[in-house]
């Protein structure tokens, strides 16, 4: 809620007395305005405190989502000890990739006769676009093109060729055009031929266009036959594109795999493709300007993958694909591979057997041998990432706990802000906002709990009096020094050795799970047993649940400050205090309004009395005061 000083009816005061009434009223109400400013300062301090709390809640939630959620890898052995499948020959990785679980107990896998799964596909039998054709009227020969120019664009580069003589036959003109094009673009970049008495121009894999505004076309006997380009423009409509088999109907409808589609000749090609690709037909259609062909491919692989097409109205599918024959259509094929001598057939190239995921990438007849090795490097990187994030969170909490409080820098009033520059306000508020959570008891308990988790031994699940024989310090993770306030450092050699020599021990240290479930209502002896038996991650999870959780109870920090996206965003201790301040401000502003009105009314009465007195004096003395 924002507060605005009360507005009053415009007052004309001090006319008779000459007194600065506004200044006097301001002084007389100083005690009330001081109370208002004090309450506003208290409210601002509380809002800043809530913002600091919510920033910490946000950091804790991010940490929890990354490492402590039920789906995070850090609560499983995969995060702390990983295994990798490596091909004996590096070049064999092009054929297959394998993912193995951390508890994989085999050391090698042999693959042979890999055949990848394919999808059904249909492709245009030939180029779908018309080729550029130039007409030559032999009846007008000879056609004098001396000095005449023609602009030709190949692959986005435009060149101008200039003719130097007259031509009596189309073959003679085509020969010279080919010579001039070779000079302009390089040998054989442009193909020039004569078909049916017309000059046909093409360039393999490249768009070609000719400008019919070139002055060569003003010569008698020359003309551009088609739309002056040899490629489909997806942004243009079906009817505006130079299909070799032009679209013949105003309305176009067809079916693909039993799904019906309807368009008009004015529909852009891109819309047609997007509609097909987003449908339930299970296919993707695309156009390649390189080959000038359309491809229709099934979105699934395997022998069950197939495509059926049919034009209902118009000839769209006939224009872009043509009838499906052995020449332009291939059926989907299942993947097959021998794994340790046993043939496996699947409809897809990625499948899982006994917890091992195989991804076939390229067919080959040669054998591919794979070794299963422990990947301590990846586990090391995971643990380093966890420790870095833990340190960052703990440092934030410690910083807020120790942040200096500058009581000589209270929140600025509106009048004080108006008298300062932006830079001055920024520097002032930097100190005014400092120390909002200094020595906060809830944060102090969180920091203390986080530190204790890291050095308290984890007990054996069967006997709480016996530890599992591995601690954070024994795997090379320890507190830097006292002044670091619990931040952790890693002895990478020591950690690598632990991951290599006792990966299961590292997993237990971090992820051992007690059979005592977390409940806020657990008796103390149950809570103590759960804590002693829990690995590092579950201990941290309990601390986070205590403070930012919403599952079993509302966490302590949420009860205090609330957080967006939860029921506590408005229902929290700070918001209730803020509401109290708002009510107090409402009362003070109403009191100020009445107080000012009373004083202004008193001064108005005084002015009225003085005016009457002046009138009496004028009457008695006969003087004319103005």
C-alpha positions as CSV (number, residue, x, y, z in Angstrom):
1,X,0.0,0.0,0.0
2,X,1.3,3.5,-0.8
3,X,0.4,6.5,1.2
4,X,-0.3,10.0,0.0
5,X,-0.5,13.0,2.2
6,X,-4.1,14.2,2.7
7,X,-5.3,16.8,0.2
8,X,-7.3,19.7,1.5
9,X,-9.5,22.4,0.0
10,X,-7.3,25.3,-1.1
11,X,-7.0,27.8,1.7
12,X,-6.3,31.5,1.5
13,X,-4.8,32.5,4.8
14,X,-2.8,35.3,6.4
15,X,-4.4,38.0,4.2
16,X,-5.2,40.2,7.2
17,X,-2.6,39.2,9.7
18,X,0.2,38.6,7.3
19,X,1.0,35.4,9.2
20,X,2.5,32.4,7.2
21,X,-0.2,30.1,8.3
22,X,1.1,27.0,6.4
23,X,4.4,27.2,8.1
24,X,2.8,27.6,11.5
25,X,0.4,24.6,10.9
26,X,3.4,22.5,9.7
27,X,5.2,23.3,13.0
28,X,2.1,22.7,15.1
29,X,1.6,19.2,13.4
30,X,5.3,18.3,13.6
31,X,4.8,15.8,16.3
32,X,2.2,13.9,14.2
33,X,4.2,14.0,10.9
34,X,7.3,12.8,12.9
35,X,5.3,9.8,14.0
36,X,4.2,9.1,10.4
37,X,7.8,9.2,9.1
38,X,8.9,6.9,12.0
39,X,6.2,4.3,11.1
40,X,7.1,4.6,7.4
41,X,10.8,4.0,8.3
42,X,9.9,1.0,10.4
43,X,7.7,-0.4,7.6
44,X,10.5,0.2,5.0
45,X,13.0,-1.6,7.2
46,X,10.7,-4.6,7.5
47,X,10.2,-4.7,3.7
48,X,13.9,-4.7,3.2
49,X,14.3,-7.5,5.8
50,X,11.6,-9.5,4.0
51,X,13.4,-9.0,0.6
52,X,16.7,-10.3,2.2
53,X,14.9,-13.3,3.6
54,X,13.2,-14.1,0.3
55,X,16.6,-13.9,-1.5
56,X,18.0,-16.5,0.8
57,X,14.8,-18.6,0.4
58,X,15.3,-18.4,-3.4
59,X,18.9,-19.6,-3.2
60,X,18.0,-22.4,-0.9
61,X,15.1,-23.5,-3.2
62,X,17.5,-23.5,-6.2
63,X,20.0,-25.6,-4.3
64,X,17.2,-28.0,-3.1
65,X,15.8,-28.4,-6.7
66,X,19.3,-29.1,-8.0
67,X,20.6,-31.6,-5.4
68,X,17.9,-32.6,-2.9
69,X,14.7,-33.2,-4.9
70,X,13.4,-36.8,-5.2
71,X,14.4,-36.8,-8.9
72,X,17.9,-35.3,-8.6
73,X,20.9,-37.6,-9.4
74,X,22.6,-36.5,-6.2
75,X,20.3,-38.7,-4.2
76,X,21.4,-41.7,-6.2
77,X,24.8,-43.4,-6.7
78,X,25.0,-42.1,-10.3
79,X,26.0,-38.7,-9.1
80,X,29.0,-39.8,-7.0
81,X,30.4,-42.8,-8.9
82,X,29.8,-43.3,-12.6
83,X,30.7,-45.9,-15.1
84,X,31.4,-45.3,-18.8
85,X,31.4,-47.5,-21.9
86,X,34.4,-46.8,-24.0
87,X,35.1,-48.4,-27.4
88,X,38.5,-50.2,-27.8
89,X,39.1,-48.3,-31.0
90,X,38.2,-44.6,-30.8
91,X,36.8,-44.6,-34.4
92,X,34.2,-47.2,-33.4
93,X,32.3,-44.5,-31.4
94,X,30.7,-43.4,-34.6
95,X,28.7,-46.7,-34.7
96,X,27.3,-46.9,-31.2
97,X,27.1,-45.2,-27.8
98,X,26.3,-47.0,-24.6
99,X,25.1,-45.8,-21.2
100,X,25.6,-48.1,-18.2
101,X,24.3,-47.7,-14.6
102,X,26.7,-47.1,-11.8
103,X,26.0,-50.7,-10.4
104,X,26.9,-52.3,-13.7
105,X,28.9,-55.5,-12.9
106,X,30.2,-56.4,-16.4
107,X,33.5,-55.3,-17.7
108,X,33.0,-55.5,-21.5
109,X,30.4,-55.8,-24.3
110,X,30.9,-57.1,-27.8
111,X,28.7,-55.8,-30.7
112,X,28.7,-57.0,-34.3
113,X,26.6,-56.6,-37.5
114,X,25.1,-53.3,-36.6
115,X,22.2,-52.3,-38.8
116,X,20.5,-49.0,-37.8
117,X,16.7,-48.5,-37.9
118,X,15.4,-46.3,-40.6
119,X,12.2,-44.4,-41.3
120,X,10.0,-44.7,-44.3
121,X,10.8,-41.9,-46.8
122,X,9.4,-40.6,-50.1
123,X,11.3,-38.2,-52.3
124,X,10.6,-36.3,-55.5
125,X,11.6,-38.3,-58.5
126,X,13.1,-35.3,-60.2
127,X,13.5,-31.5,-59.8
128,X,10.1,-30.1,-59.0
129,X,10.7,-26.6,-60.3
130,X,10.6,-25.5,-63.9
131,X,14.0,-24.6,-65.4
132,X,14.5,-21.1,-66.8
133,X,13.7,-21.1,-70.5
134,X,14.4,-18.3,-73.0
135,X,12.4,-18.2,-76.2
136,X,14.0,-17.3,-79.5
137,X,11.9,-16.5,-82.5
138,X,13.9,-17.9,-85.4
139,X,11.4,-16.2,-87.7
140,X,12.8,-12.8,-86.7
141,X,16.4,-13.9,-87.2
142,X,18.9,-12.6,-87.4
143,X,18.4,-10.9,-84.0
144,X,21.0,-8.2,-83.5
145,X,22.1,-8.2,-79.8
146,X,25.2,-6.1,-80.3
147,X,25.8,-4.2,-77.1
148,X,22.8,-5.7,-75.5
149,X,23.1,-6.8,-71.8
150,X,21.5,-9.5,-69.7
151,X,21.6,-9.8,-65.8
152,X,22.0,-13.3,-64.5
153,X,22.0,-14.2,-60.8
154,X,23.6,-17.5,-59.7
155,X,23.6,-18.4,-56.0
156,X,22.9,-14.8,-55.0
157,X,25.7,-13.3,-57.2
158,X,24.6,-11.2,-60.1
159,X,26.7,-10.7,-63.2
160,X,26.0,-8.9,-66.4
161,X,26.8,-10.5,-69.8
162,X,27.0,-8.3,-72.9
163,X,26.4,-9.7,-76.4
164,X,28.5,-8.5,-79.4
165,X,26.8,-9.7,-82.5
166,X,23.6,-10.8,-84.3
167,X,22.3,-14.4,-84.0
168,X,20.5,-16.4,-86.7
169,X,19.8,-19.6,-84.7
170,X,18.9,-20.5,-81.2
171,X,21.9,-22.9,-81.0
172,X,24.3,-20.1,-81.9
173,X,22.8,-17.8,-79.2
174,X,23.0,-20.7,-76.6
175,X,26.7,-21.3,-77.4
176,X,27.6,-17.7,-76.9
177,X,25.6,-17.5,-73.7
178,X,27.4,-20.5,-72.3
179,X,30.8,-18.9,-73.2
180,X,29.9,-15.5,-71.6
181,X,28.5,-17.3,-68.5
182,X,31.7,-19.3,-68.1
183,X,33.7,-16.0,-68.2
184,X,31.4,-14.3,-65.7
185,X,30.8,-17.1,-63.1
186,X,33.5,-19.7,-63.9
187,X,33.6,-22.8,-66.0
188,X,30.4,-24.9,-65.9
189,X,28.8,-23.0,-63.1
190,X,25.8,-22.3,-65.5
191,X,24.4,-25.0,-67.7
192,X,23.0,-23.7,-71.0
193,X,21.3,-26.0,-73.5
194,X,18.7,-26.1,-76.2
195,X,15.5,-28.1,-75.7
196,X,12.6,-27.9,-78.1
197,X,13.8,-24.7,-79.7
198,X,14.2,-23.0,-76.4
199,X,17.3,-22.1,-74.4
200,X,17.2,-23.9,-70.9
201,X,19.4,-22.4,-68.1
202,X,20.2,-24.3,-64.9
203,X,22.9,-24.6,-62.2
204,X,23.2,-27.7,-60.1
205,X,22.4,-27.1,-56.5
206,X,22.1,-23.4,-56.9
207,X,19.2,-21.0,-57.5
208,X,19.3,-19.1,-60.8
209,X,17.3,-16.1,-61.9
210,X,17.2,-13.8,-64.9
211,X,15.9,-10.2,-64.9
212,X,13.6,-9.7,-67.9
213,X,14.2,-6.0,-67.6
214,X,17.6,-6.5,-69.1
215,X,17.8,-4.7,-72.4
216,X,18.6,-7.9,-74.3
217,X,14.9,-8.8,-73.9
218,X,13.9,-5.6,-75.6
219,X,15.4,-7.1,-78.8
220,X,12.9,-8.6,-81.1
221,X,12.6,-12.4,-80.8
222,X,13.7,-13.0,-77.1
223,X,11.5,-13.7,-74.1
224,X,11.5,-15.4,-70.7
225,X,9.1,-18.3,-70.7
226,X,8.7,-19.2,-66.9
227,X,8.8,-17.2,-63.6
228,X,12.5,-16.4,-64.0
229,X,13.7,-18.6,-61.2
230,X,14.5,-22.3,-60.9
231,X,13.7,-22.9,-57.3
232,X,10.6,-23.1,-55.0
233,X,10.1,-20.1,-52.7
234,X,8.4,-21.4,-49.5
235,X,7.1,-18.0,-48.6
236,X,5.1,-17.7,-51.9
237,X,1.8,-19.3,-52.6
238,X,1.3,-22.7,-54.3
239,X,0.1,-21.0,-57.5
240,X,2.9,-18.4,-57.5
241,X,5.7,-21.0,-57.5
242,X,7.2,-22.4,-60.7
243,X,6.3,-26.0,-60.2
244,X,7.2,-28.2,-63.2
245,X,3.8,-29.6,-62.8
246,X,1.8,-26.5,-62.0
247,X,-1.0,-26.5,-59.4
248,X,-4.1,-27.0,-61.4
249,X,-7.0,-26.3,-59.0
250,X,-8.2,-23.4,-56.9
251,X,-8.8,-25.8,-54.0
252,X,-6.3,-28.5,-52.9
253,X,-7.0,-31.4,-50.7
254,X,-5.1,-34.7,-50.1
255,X,-4.5,-37.4,-47.4
256,X,-1.3,-38.6,-45.9
257,X,-1.5,-41.8,-43.7
258,X,-5.2,-41.3,-43.6
259,X,-5.1,-37.7,-42.3
260,X,-6.9,-35.2,-44.5
261,X,-5.5,-31.7,-45.5
262,X,-7.2,-28.9,-47.3
263,X,-5.8,-25.6,-48.7
264,X,-6.3,-23.2,-51.5
265,X,-3.9,-22.3,-54.3
266,X,-3.2,-19.0,-52.5
267,X,-1.8,-20.8,-49.4
268,X,2.0,-20.3,-49.0
269,X,4.1,-23.5,-49.3
270,X,5.5,-22.9,-45.8
271,X,2.0,-23.1,-44.3
272,X,1.3,-26.3,-46.1
273,X,4.5,-27.9,-44.8
274,X,4.0,-26.6,-41.2
275,X,0.4,-27.9,-41.2
276,X,1.6,-31.4,-42.4
277,X,4.5,-31.5,-39.9
278,X,2.3,-30.5,-37.0
279,X,-0.5,-33.0,-37.7
280,X,-1.2,-36.5,-36.6
281,X,0.0,-38.0,-39.9
282,X,3.3,-38.9,-38.3
283,X,5.5,-37.4,-41.1
284,X,7.7,-34.5,-41.8
285,X,7.8,-32.8,-45.2
286,X,10.7,-30.6,-46.2
287,X,12.1,-29.0,-49.3
288,X,15.8,-28.8,-50.3
289,X,16.8,-25.9,-52.5
290,X,20.1,-27.8,-53.1
291,X,18.4,-30.7,-54.8
292,X,15.2,-28.9,-55.8
293,X,13.2,-31.9,-54.3
294,X,10.7,-32.5,-51.5
295,X,11.1,-35.2,-49.0
296,X,8.3,-36.8,-46.9
297,X,9.7,-38.8,-44.0
298,X,8.0,-40.8,-41.3
299,X,8.7,-39.6,-37.7
300,X,9.1,-43.2,-36.5
301,X,11.5,-45.8,-37.4
302,X,11.2,-49.6,-38.0
303,X,9.5,-51.9,-40.4
304,X,6.1,-50.7,-39.2
305,X,7.0,-47.2,-40.3
306,X,5.2,-46.5,-43.6
307,X,3.7,-43.7,-45.7
308,X,0.6,-43.6,-47.9
309,X,-0.5,-40.6,-49.9
310,X,-3.4,-39.6,-52.1
311,X,-4.5,-36.5,-54.0
312,X,-8.2,-35.8,-53.4
313,X,-8.6,-32.5,-55.3
314,X,-5.8,-30.8,-57.3
315,X,-2.4,-32.3,-57.8
316,X,-0.2,-31.1,-55.0
317,X,1.3,-34.5,-54.0
318,X,1.7,-35.4,-57.7
319,X,3.7,-32.1,-58.2
320,X,6.0,-32.4,-55.1
321,X,6.4,-36.2,-54.7
322,X,4.7,-38.1,-57.5
323,X,3.4,-41.7,-57.3
324,X,5.2,-43.9,-54.7
325,X,7.3,-46.5,-56.4
326,X,10.5,-48.4,-55.7
327,X,12.3,-45.5,-57.4
328,X,11.4,-42.8,-54.9
329,X,10.0,-44.7,-51.8
330,X,11.8,-46.7,-49.2
331,X,10.1,-48.7,-46.4
332,X,11.3,-48.3,-42.8
333,X,13.7,-50.9,-41.4
334,X,14.2,-52.3,-37.9
335,X,17.5,-51.9,-36.1
336,X,19.4,-55.2,-35.5
337,X,22.6,-56.0,-33.7
338,X,24.4,-58.9,-32.2
339,X,25.1,-58.2,-28.5
340,X,27.6,-60.7,-27.1
341,X,26.5,-63.1,-29.8
342,X,22.8,-62.7,-29.3
343,X,20.8,-61.1,-32.0
344,X,18.6,-58.2,-30.9
345,X,16.0,-56.5,-33.1
346,X,14.2,-53.3,-32.2
347,X,12.1,-50.7,-34.1
348,X,14.2,-47.8,-32.8
349,X,17.9,-47.1,-32.6
350,X,17.9,-46.5,-28.8
351,X,16.8,-49.2,-26.4
352,X,17.6,-50.5,-22.9
353,X,18.4,-54.1,-22.0
354,X,19.3,-55.1,-18.4
355,X,19.7,-51.4,-17.4
356,X,22.2,-50.7,-20.2
357,X,21.1,-48.3,-22.9
358,X,22.3,-48.8,-26.4
359,X,22.1,-46.1,-29.1
360,X,23.0,-47.4,-32.6
361,X,24.3,-44.5,-34.8
362,X,25.7,-46.1,-38.0
363,X,25.5,-49.5,-39.7
364,X,28.7,-51.6,-39.9
365,X,29.7,-55.2,-40.4
366,X,32.8,-55.0,-38.3
367,X,32.9,-56.0,-34.6
368,X,32.8,-53.2,-32.0
369,X,34.3,-54.0,-28.6
370,X,33.4,-51.9,-25.6
371,X,35.0,-51.8,-22.1
372,X,33.1,-50.6,-19.0
373,X,35.3,-48.4,-16.8
374,X,34.7,-46.3,-13.7
375,X,34.4,-42.7,-14.6
376,X,35.9,-40.9,-11.5
377,X,36.5,-37.8,-13.5
378,X,32.8,-37.1,-14.0
379,X,32.0,-38.0,-10.4
380,X,34.7,-35.6,-9.3
381,X,33.2,-32.8,-11.3
382,X,29.8,-33.5,-9.9
383,X,31.1,-33.4,-6.3
384,X,33.1,-30.2,-7.0
385,X,30.0,-28.6,-8.4
386,X,28.0,-29.6,-5.3
387,X,30.7,-28.2,-2.9
388,X,30.9,-25.0,-4.8
389,X,27.2,-24.4,-4.6
390,X,27.1,-25.4,-1.0
391,X,29.9,-22.9,-0.2
392,X,28.1,-20.1,-2.2
393,X,24.9,-20.7,-0.2
394,X,26.7,-20.9,3.2
395,X,28.7,-17.7,2.4
396,X,25.5,-15.8,1.6
397,X,24.0,-16.8,4.9
398,X,27.2,-16.0,6.8
399,X,27.5,-12.7,5.0
400,X,23.9,-11.7,6.0
401,X,24.6,-12.8,9.6
402,X,27.7,-10.7,9.9
403,X,26.6,-7.7,7.8
404,X,27.2,-4.3,9.6
405,X,24.1,-2.4,10.7
406,X,24.3,1.4,10.3
407,X,21.7,2.9,12.6
408,X,22.7,6.4,11.6
409,X,21.4,5.7,8.1
410,X,17.6,5.3,8.5
411,X,15.3,5.0,5.5
412,X,15.0,8.4,3.7
413,X,11.8,10.4,3.9
414,X,10.2,11.8,0.7
415,X,11.5,15.2,1.6
416,X,15.0,13.9,2.2
417,X,15.0,11.9,-1.1
418,X,13.9,15.0,-3.0
419,X,16.9,17.0,-1.7
420,X,19.5,14.3,-2.8
421,X,21.0,13.2,-6.1
422,X,20.5,9.6,-7.4
423,X,24.1,8.8,-6.5
424,X,23.6,10.1,-2.9
425,X,20.4,8.1,-2.5
426,X,22.1,5.0,-3.7
427,X,25.1,5.3,-1.3
428,X,22.8,6.2,1.6
429,X,20.5,3.2,1.0
430,X,23.4,0.8,0.6
431,X,24.1,1.5,4.2
432,X,20.5,1.8,5.3
433,X,19.7,-1.7,3.9
434,X,22.8,-3.3,5.4
435,X,22.5,-5.6,8.4
436,X,18.8,-6.4,8.1
437,X,19.5,-10.0,9.1
438,X,22.5,-9.5,11.4
439,X,22.7,-12.2,14.0
440,X,19.3,-13.6,12.9
441,X,18.5,-16.6,15.0
442,X,16.8,-18.7,12.2
443,X,19.7,-18.1,9.8
444,X,22.2,-18.8,12.6
445,X,20.5,-22.2,13.2
446,X,20.6,-23.0,9.5
447,X,24.3,-22.2,9.1
448,X,25.1,-24.1,12.3
449,X,23.2,-27.2,11.1
450,X,24.8,-27.1,7.6
451,X,28.3,-27.0,9.2
452,X,27.6,-29.8,11.6
453,X,26.3,-32.1,8.8
454,X,29.7,-32.0,7.2
455,X,31.8,-33.2,10.1
456,X,29.3,-35.5,12.0
457,X,30.1,-39.2,11.2
458,X,27.4,-41.3,9.4
459,X,26.4,-44.3,11.5
460,X,25.9,-47.9,10.2
461,X,22.3,-48.6,9.5
462,X,22.4,-51.7,11.7
463,X,24.2,-50.3,14.6
464,X,24.2,-46.5,15.4
465,X,27.2,-47.0,17.7
466,X,29.4,-47.9,14.7
467,X,30.2,-45.5,11.9
468,X,30.4,-46.5,8.3
469,X,34.1,-46.0,8.3
470,X,34.2,-43.0,5.9
471,X,33.9,-39.3,6.7
472,X,34.0,-36.2,4.6
473,X,37.5,-35.6,5.9
474,X,38.6,-39.1,4.9
475,X,37.5,-38.5,1.3
476,X,39.4,-35.2,1.1
477,X,36.6,-32.7,1.9
478,X,37.2,-30.6,5.0
479,X,36.7,-27.1,6.4
480,X,39.2,-24.6,5.1
481,X,39.8,-22.8,8.5
482,X,37.9,-21.3,11.4
483,X,37.6,-17.9,9.7
484,X,35.9,-19.4,6.6
485,X,32.9,-20.2,8.8
486,X,32.3,-23.7,7.5
487,X,33.3,-23.3,3.8
488,X,34.6,-26.6,2.4
489,X,37.8,-27.3,0.4
490,X,38.6,-30.5,-1.6
491,X,41.8,-32.5,-1.7
492,X,41.3,-33.7,-5.2
493,X,43.9,-36.5,-5.1
494,X,42.4,-37.8,-1.9
495,X,38.8,-37.7,-3.3
496,X,39.9,-39.3,-6.6
497,X,41.5,-42.2,-4.6
498,X,38.3,-42.7,-2.6
499,X,36.2,-42.7,-5.7
500,X,38.5,-45.2,-7.3
501,X,39.1,-47.5,-4.4
502,X,35.8,-47.4,-2.5
503,X,33.0,-46.0,-4.7
504,X,30.3,-47.7,-2.6
505,X,31.7,-46.1,0.5
506,X,31.5,-42.7,-1.1
507,X,27.9,-43.4,-2.1
508,X,26.9,-44.4,1.4
509,X,28.6,-41.3,2.8
510,X,26.5,-39.0,0.7
511,X,23.3,-40.9,0.0
512,X,22.7,-43.5,2.8
513,X,19.0,-43.5,3.6
514,X,17.7,-44.2,7.1
515,X,14.6,-46.4,7.5
516,X,13.2,-43.6,9.8
517,X,11.2,-41.2,7.6
518,X,11.3,-37.5,8.0
519,X,8.4,-36.1,10.0
520,X,8.3,-32.8,11.9
521,X,6.5,-34.7,14.7
522,X,9.1,-37.4,15.1
523,X,10.0,-37.9,18.8
524,X,13.5,-36.7,19.6
525,X,15.0,-40.2,19.8
526,X,13.7,-41.0,16.3
527,X,14.9,-37.7,14.9
528,X,18.4,-38.3,16.4
529,X,18.5,-41.9,15.0
530,X,17.5,-40.7,11.5
531,X,20.1,-37.9,11.6
532,X,22.9,-40.3,12.6
533,X,22.0,-42.9,9.9
534,X,21.4,-40.4,7.1
535,X,24.0,-39.5,4.5
536,X,25.0,-36.0,3.8
537,X,22.3,-35.3,1.2
538,X,19.5,-36.6,3.3
539,X,20.7,-34.5,6.3
540,X,20.8,-31.4,4.2
541,X,17.3,-32.3,2.8
542,X,15.9,-32.4,6.4
543,X,17.4,-29.0,7.2
544,X,15.9,-27.5,4.0
545,X,12.6,-29.1,4.7
546,X,12.6,-27.6,8.2
547,X,13.1,-24.1,6.8
548,X,11.7,-23.8,3.2
549,X,9.6,-27.0,3.0
550,X,5.8,-27.1,2.4
551,X,5.1,-30.8,2.3
552,X,4.8,-31.7,6.0
553,X,4.7,-28.2,7.5
554,X,5.4,-24.7,6.5
555,X,9.2,-24.1,6.8
556,X,10.5,-21.6,9.4
557,X,11.7,-19.1,6.8
558,X,8.4,-19.3,4.9
559,X,6.5,-18.7,8.1
560,X,8.6,-15.6,8.7
561,X,8.9,-14.0,5.3
562,X,6.7,-16.0,2.8
563,X,7.6,-16.7,-0.8
564,X,6.1,-16.3,-4.3
565,X,4.3,-19.3,-5.6
566,X,3.4,-20.6,-2.1
567,X,0.4,-20.0,0.2
568,X,2.8,-18.1,2.4
569,X,3.3,-15.2,0.0
570,X,0.8,-13.1,2.0
571,X,0.3,-15.3,5.0
572,X,3.5,-14.8,7.0
573,X,4.7,-13.0,10.1
574,X,6.3,-10.0,8.3
575,X,3.2,-9.4,6.1
576,X,1.1,-9.4,9.3
577,X,3.4,-6.8,10.8
578,X,3.3,-4.8,7.6
579,X,-0.5,-4.8,7.7
580,X,-0.3,-3.5,11.3
581,X,2.0,-0.6,10.1
582,X,-0.4,0.1,7.3
583,X,-3.3,0.4,9.7
584,X,-1.3,2.6,12.0
585,X,-0.4,4.9,9.1
586,X,-4.1,5.1,8.1
587,X,-5.0,6.2,11.6
588,X,-2.1,8.8,11.7
589,X,-3.0,10.3,8.4
590,X,-6.6,10.7,9.4
591,X,-5.5,12.3,12.7
592,X,-3.2,14.6,10.8
593,X,-6.0,15.6,8.5
594,X,-8.3,16.5,11.4
595,X,-5.4,18.2,13.2
596,X,-4.6,20.4,10.2
597,X,-8.2,21.2,9.6
598,X,-8.6,22.3,13.3
599,X,-5.6,24.6,13.1
600,X,-6.6,26.1,9.8
601,X,-10.1,26.7,11.1
602,X,-8.7,28.4,14.1
603,X,-6.5,30.7,12.0
604,X,-9.4,31.4,9.6
605,X,-11.5,32.4,12.6
606,X,-8.7,34.7,13.7
607,X,-8.5,36.3,10.3
608,X,-12.2,36.8,10.3
609,X,-12.1,38.6,13.7
610,X,-9.2,40.8,12.5
611,X,-11.2,41.7,9.4
612,X,-14.2,42.7,11.6
613,X,-12.0,44.7,13.9
614,X,-10.5,46.6,10.9
615,X,-14.0,47.4,9.6
616,X,-15.0,48.8,13.0
617,X,-11.9,50.9,13.2
618,X,-12.6,52.3,9.7
619,X,-16.2,53.1,10.7
620,X,-15.0,55.0,13.9
621,X,-12.1,56.9,12.3
622,X,-13.6,57.3,8.9
623,X,-10.4,56.2,7.3
624,X,-10.4,54.1,4.3
625,X,-8.1,51.2,4.7
626,X,-7.4,49.0,1.8
